[in-house]
Amino acid sequence: LLGLSAGFLLLLRVVLFLVGTAPIRIGAAFGALGRLPQYIGSLFSRSPKRRGGNNPLAWLVYLLMFAVVLGLVLTGVFMVNHTIEEIHEVLGWVILGLVGAHVLGMLFHSLRFRENVAASMITGRKEAPAEDAISGSRPVFAVVVLVLSLAFTIQLFRNYECGAAVVRLPWVGITVNLGEAEESEFYQYDMDIVVDGKVKNKV
């Protein structure tokens, strides 16, 4: 269930890649990655240049985290054999490592550039050149994302039938059956996707 919630959050982030403010769109990510060598060099200069938005290393870690979360969701839902189960476990450790790298990077950036990165993540405000300024924030987007995330997660847990290991995905009318049956040395997972009372797929 937590994996499905993470998948929904990832879907919302993809939407923000397209319709969010300039610093969080996909174009900003690719632009930042193109400046990655220059940014790394600036970390060791006497007067590093500040920029608005996320720095290139942060974008690199973000994109890797998004990819790993997608892998975790897919391997969690389609865990049909021991190999996929092992891949899922490895990805779990990878995401923990990336989260740790993100926290360390935030601390290093805060000390190197003498700015409160954690606060800027909440307020959206930071010191930057005038050319990196945006016309304004979109707090409505933040509220919508928060409300949708909470509503999806709450409804997902309400729709879960523990005894049958069945959950109906909120708002889309799809039921996912995640059942376990112990078999030999590992658990065999069966997944049915049911739409309008009919089984559409079985793994």
Phi, psi and chi 1 to 4 in degrees:
 res  aa     phi    psi   chi1   chi2   chi3   chi4
   1 LEU       -  -41.1  -65.9 -179.8      -      -
   2 LEU   -65.1  -35.1  -67.8  177.8      -      -
   3 GLY   -65.3  -40.8      -      -      -      -
   4 LEU   -65.7  -36.6  -68.3  172.9      -      -
   5 SER   -64.5  -41.4  -62.1      -      -      -
   6 ALA   -63.5  -37.6      -      -      -      -
   7 GLY   -63.0  -38.0      -      -      -      -
   8 PHE   -67.3  -40.6 -179.3   73.9      -      -
   9 LEU   -62.7  -38.4  -70.6  174.1      -      -
  10 LEU   -64.1  -39.1 -177.5   60.1      -      -
  11 LEU   -62.0  -41.9  177.8   61.8      -      -
  12 LEU   -62.9  -36.9  -68.8  178.8      -      -
  13 ARG   -67.5  -35.1 -172.7   60.2 -177.3   88.7
  14 VAL   -63.5  -39.7  171.0      -      -      -
  15 VAL   -61.9  -42.1  172.3      -      -      -
  16 LEU   -67.1  -26.5  -68.4  177.5      -      -
  17 PHE   -58.0  -30.0  -91.5  140.2      -      -
  18 LEU   -97.2  -36.0  -56.6  175.7      -      -
  19 VAL  -121.5    1.7  -59.5      -      -      -
  20 GLY   -75.7 -179.2      -      -      -      -
  21 THR   -66.5  160.9   54.6      -      -      -
  22 ALA   -51.5  -43.2      -      -      -      -
  23 PRO   -66.7  -15.0  -22.0   34.8      -      -
  24 ILE  -113.2    7.0   64.4  172.1      -      -
  25 ARG   -80.9  164.5  -68.3 -168.3  178.8 -171.9
  26 ILE   -63.3  -31.9 -170.2   65.5      -      -
  27 GLY   -62.2  -36.6      -      -      -      -
  28 ALA   -65.5  -35.8      -      -      -      -
  29 ALA   -64.4  -49.1      -      -      -      -
  30 PHE   -66.2  -36.9  -70.5  132.2      -      -
  31 GLY   -63.7  -40.7      -      -      -      -
  32 ALA   -67.1  -41.0      -      -      -      -
  33 LEU   -63.1  -31.7  -68.2  178.2      -      -
  34 GLY   -66.9  -22.6      -      -      -      -
  35 ARG   -97.1   10.3  -60.1 -170.0  -56.6  -89.9
  36 LEU   -58.4  -49.9 -177.5   57.9      -      -
  37 PRO   -60.0  -41.4  -23.2   34.7      -      -
  38 GLN   -63.5  -39.4  177.8 -175.0   -1.5      -
  39 TYR   -66.3  -43.7  173.7   76.2      -      -
  40 ILE   -60.6  -40.4  -66.5  176.6      -      -
  41 GLY   -64.7  -34.8      -      -      -      -
  42 SER   -70.4  -21.6   72.3      -      -      -
  43 LEU   -63.8  -23.7  -67.1  177.5      -      -
  44 PHE  -106.9    7.7  -56.4   97.6      -      -
  45 SER   -86.8  165.2   65.6      -      -      -
  46 ARG   -75.0  -28.8  -67.3 -174.4  176.9 -179.6
  47 SER  -131.2   77.6   55.9      -      -      -
  48 PRO   -63.3  142.5   24.6  -34.1      -      -
  49 LYS   -89.6  130.7 -178.0 -179.3  178.1 -179.2
  50 ARG   -84.1  148.8  -65.7 -175.8  179.2 -176.5
  51 ARG  -135.4  157.8  -65.6 -168.5   65.0   96.1
  52 GLY   -77.6  163.3      -      -      -      -
  53 GLY    75.0 -166.3      -      -      -      -
  54 ASN   -81.0  143.9  -62.7  -48.7      -      -
  55 ASN   -76.8  163.0   66.4   66.0      -      -
  56 PRO   -57.4  -38.9  -28.6   36.9      -      -
  57 LEU   -66.8  -38.2  -80.1  177.5      -      -
  58 ALA   -63.0  -43.6      -      -      -      -
  59 TRP   -61.7  -39.5  -92.8  120.7      -      -
  60 LEU   -60.6  -45.5  179.7   60.9      -      -
  61 VAL   -66.7  -40.9  173.2      -      -      -
  62 TYR   -58.8  -49.5  -69.4  154.9      -      -
  63 LEU   -63.2  -38.2  -65.9  176.0      -      -
  64 LEU   -64.9  -40.5  -71.5  174.1      -      -
  65 MET   -63.6  -42.1  -70.8  174.1   68.1      -
  66 PHE   -61.5  -42.7  -62.8  155.0      -      -
  67 ALA   -64.8  -41.6      -      -      -      -
  68 VAL   -68.7  -39.8  173.5      -      -      -
  69 VAL   -61.1  -42.1  168.0      -      -      -
  70 LEU   -60.0  -43.3  177.5   60.6      -      -
  71 GLY   -63.0  -38.8      -      -      -      -
  72 LEU   -63.5  -42.6  -79.6  168.0      -      -
  73 VAL   -64.2  -47.7  173.3      -      -      -
  74 LEU   -65.8  -44.4  -66.4  177.1      -      -
  75 THR   -70.6  -27.1   54.9      -      -      -
  76 GLY   -71.7  -39.9      -      -      -      -
  77 VAL   -75.4  -41.1  171.6      -      -      -
  78 PHE  -103.6   43.8  -63.2   99.4      -      -
  79 MET   -82.1   82.5 -166.7  178.3  -67.8      -
  80 VAL   -99.9   -9.1  -63.7      -      -      -
  81 ASN  -153.5  176.8   55.4   45.9      -      -
  82 HIS   -66.5  -34.3 -173.2   64.8      -      -
  83 THR   -62.5  -46.4  -60.5      -      -      -
  84 ILE   -65.8  -35.2  -63.8  179.6      -      -
  85 GLU   -61.9  -41.5 -176.2  180.0    5.9      -
  86 GLU   -66.9  -40.0  -70.9 -175.4  -21.5      -
  87 ILE   -61.1  -41.4  -65.6  173.9      -      -
  88 HIS   -60.2  -42.9 -173.6   77.4      -      -
  89 GLU   -65.9  -41.0  -68.3  178.7   -1.7      -
  90 VAL   -63.2  -43.9  169.9      -      -      -
  91 LEU   -62.5  -32.5  -69.3  175.9      -      -
  92 GLY   -61.6  -42.6      -      -      -      -
  93 TRP   -69.0  -36.2  -74.1  108.0      -      -
  94 VAL   -63.1  -43.4  171.8      -      -      -
  95 ILE   -65.9  -34.6 -164.0   66.2      -      -
  96 LEU   -64.6  -40.7  -71.3  176.7      -      -
  97 GLY   -63.7  -40.8      -      -      -      -
  98 LEU   -67.3  -37.9  -70.8  172.9      -      -
  99 VAL   -63.2  -42.7  169.5      -      -      -
 100 GLY   -62.0  -42.5      -      -      -      -
 101 ALA   -63.3  -37.8      -      -      -      -
 102 HIS   -64.6  -43.6  176.8   54.0      -      -
 103 VAL   -64.8  -44.7  171.9      -      -      -
 104 LEU   -63.7  -40.9  -69.4  175.8      -      -
 105 GLY   -63.1  -38.5      -      -      -      -
 106 MET   -63.8  -42.7 -178.8 -175.9   67.7      -
 107 LEU   -65.2  -43.3  -66.9  174.0      -      -
 108 PHE   -63.4  -45.6  175.1   80.6      -      -
 109 HIS   -62.8  -39.3 -172.8   89.8      -      -
 110 SER   -62.2  -40.8  -62.7      -      -      -
 111 LEU   -75.3  -41.4  -65.2  173.9      -      -
 112 ARG   -69.9  -40.2 -175.7   68.1 -179.7   90.4
 113 PHE  -101.8    2.1  -68.9   87.2      -      -
 114 ARG    53.5   52.3  -62.4  178.1 -178.3  -87.4
 115 GLU  -141.9  152.4   62.3  178.9  -13.9      -
 116 ASN   -87.5   91.8 -168.7  -24.5      -      -
 117 VAL   -66.1  -39.2  177.6      -      -      -
 118 ALA   -60.2  -41.0      -      -      -      -
 119 ALA   -66.3  -39.2      -      -      -      -
 120 SER   -66.5  -27.5   67.6      -      -      -
 121 MET   -66.1  -29.7  -69.4  179.3  178.8      -
 122 ILE   -88.1  -47.0  -61.0  172.9      -      -
 123 THR   -87.1  -24.6   64.5      -      -      -
 124 GLY    80.3    7.2      -      -      -      -
 125 ARG  -110.1  136.7  -62.0  180.0  178.2 -179.2
 126 LYS  -158.7  158.1   64.3 -178.2  -60.9 -174.8
 127 GLU   -75.2  133.1  -66.1 -175.3   17.9      -
 128 ALA  -161.8  163.5      -      -      -      -
 129 PRO   -60.6  155.5  -22.8   33.1      -      -
 130 ALA   -60.9  -32.8      -      -      -      -
 131 GLU   -68.9  -15.9   61.4  -93.0   22.0      -
 132 ASP   -94.4    0.8  -68.7  -23.9      -      -
 133 ALA   -70.3  152.0      -      -      -      -
 134 ILE  -113.3  157.2   60.1  176.6      -      -
 135 SER   -66.0  -28.2   58.0      -      -      -
 136 GLY   173.5  162.7      -      -      -      -
 137 SER   -83.0  169.9   59.6      -      -      -
 138 ARG  -126.2   75.8  -63.3 -178.7 -178.9  177.1
 139 PRO   -61.4  -26.3   21.4  -32.9      -      -
 140 VAL   -61.5  -38.9  174.6      -      -      -
 141 PHE   -58.7  -43.8  -86.7   21.1      -      -
 142 ALA   -62.0  -42.9      -      -      -      -
 143 VAL   -65.2  -43.1  173.4      -      -      -
 144 VAL   -62.2  -45.7  170.0      -      -      -
 145 VAL   -61.0  -44.1  169.1      -      -      -
 146 LEU   -62.9  -46.8  179.4   60.5      -      -
 147 VAL   -64.5  -45.4  170.3      -      -      -
 148 LEU   -62.9  -41.1  -73.1  176.2      -      -
 149 SER   -63.4  -47.5  -57.6      -      -      -
 150 LEU   -65.0  -43.0  -69.9  175.4      -      -
 151 ALA   -63.7  -43.1      -      -      -      -
 152 PHE   -63.6  -47.2 -179.5   88.9      -      -
 153 THR   -64.8  -45.0  -58.8      -      -      -
 154 ILE   -62.3  -45.8  -67.7  172.1      -      -
 155 GLN   -66.2  -35.5 -168.3   61.5   44.9      -
 156 LEU   -61.5  -45.1 -173.7   69.7      -      -
 157 PHE   -68.4  -34.1  -84.6   83.1      -      -
 158 ARG   -67.8  -33.8  -74.5 -178.3  175.8  178.1
 159 ASN   -80.9   -6.6  -68.5   -9.6      -      -
 160 TYR   -81.9  128.2 -179.9   63.8      -      -
 161 GLU  -104.4  104.0  -61.8  179.6   18.7      -
 162 CYS   -60.5  -44.8 -175.8      -      -      -
 163 GLY   -62.4  -39.5      -      -      -      -
 164 ALA   -94.1   -5.4      -      -      -      -
 165 ALA    53.0   48.0      -      -      -      -
 166 VAL  -123.0  139.4  170.1      -      -      -
 167 VAL  -137.2  136.3   62.4      -      -      -
 168 ARG   -98.7  123.3  178.0  176.7  -68.1  -85.3
 169 LEU   -68.1  128.6  -60.8 -178.7      -      -
 170 PRO   -59.0  139.0  -23.0   33.8      -      -
 171 TRP    75.1  -11.0  -47.2  -36.2      -      -
 172 VAL  -114.0   -9.2  -65.2      -      -      -
 173 GLY    69.2   26.1      -      -      -      -
 174 ILE  -110.5  130.1  -63.7  177.1      -      -
 175 THR  -104.4  127.7  -60.9      -      -      -
 176 VAL  -110.4  124.5  178.0      -      -      -
 177 ASN  -102.1  110.3 -178.4   11.2      -      -
 178 LEU  -109.1   89.6  -60.3  173.8      -      -
 179 GLY  -105.1  151.8      -      -      -      -
 180 GLU  -118.9  137.5  -65.1 -178.3    0.5      -
 181 ALA  -139.9  118.5      -      -      -      -
 182 GLU   -66.5  131.5 -170.6  170.7    1.3      -
 183 GLU  -144.7  121.3 -174.9  174.3  -56.7      -
 184 SER    50.4 -123.7   65.9      -      -      -
 185 GLU   -93.9   -1.3  -62.8  179.4   -6.0      -
 186 PHE  -145.0  169.9   60.8   90.2      -      -
 187 TYR   -85.8  133.2  -71.3  103.2      -      -
 188 GLN   -97.6  126.7 -179.4   69.0   35.8      -
 189 TYR  -104.3  132.7  -68.7   78.3      -      -
 190 ASP  -110.9  137.6  -64.2  -34.9      -      -
 191 MET  -132.6  121.9 -169.6 -164.4   77.3      -
 192 ASP  -110.7  136.3  -62.9  -24.9      -      -
 193 ILE  -106.8  117.9  -64.3  179.9      -      -
 194 VAL  -113.0  126.7 -177.0      -      -      -
 195 VAL  -124.8  122.8  179.7      -      -      -
 196 ASP    55.6   38.4  -62.9  -30.6      -      -
 197 GLY    82.6    1.2      -      -      -      -
 198 LYS  -117.2  137.8  -61.8  180.0 -179.9 -179.8
 199 VAL   -74.5  120.7  175.9      -      -      -
 200 LYS   -96.4  -28.5  -65.4  -65.2 -175.7 -179.7
 201 ASN  -153.7  145.1 -176.4   36.3      -      -
 202 LYS  -137.7  129.6 -176.8  175.6  179.4   64.6
 203 VAL  -115.7      -  177.4      -      -      -
